[in-house]
Amino acid sequence: GNERSMSIKWRAPIDDGGMPITSYHVEARATGEEWQTWELLDTPSTSATLTKLQKGLEYQFRVIAINKAGKSEPSHPSRPRLAKESDLLPYIEAKGVRDITGSAKERIKFDVPIFGEPTPSVEWCKGEEPIEDL
């Protein structure tokens, strides 16, 4: 997803009242807001990608199953999720990087901003050897 969309999935209800589920209504709310219908899915599929989200807001979702017998009660709400970039390749902010020269055993400190979603892991190496092992 990106900061304006989110993929969600859920389990079909255990009891469908003897009639197959034909569709779902997905409801959403931003923190502190009222529930509103966000998506009408004309399929028994139990996943959806929701769009038109506002970056930086936390959203909760719930679903209502629909069959010939009518609508179910809404599911329990999901945990709040922040609308943010979720597939961002790792990159290094290199504009502040410069050469540093130090003598043996001298401590050197430099900050290197590293970004990505999910947060990338970082390992410093000399050649192929992790620095912690040297």
Salt bridges, closest charged atoms under 4 A:
GLU27 OE1 - ARG62 NE 2.59
GLU93 OE2 - LYS95 NZ 3.61
ASP111 OD2 - LYS109 NZ 3.72
GLU117 OE1 - LYS84 NZ 2.94
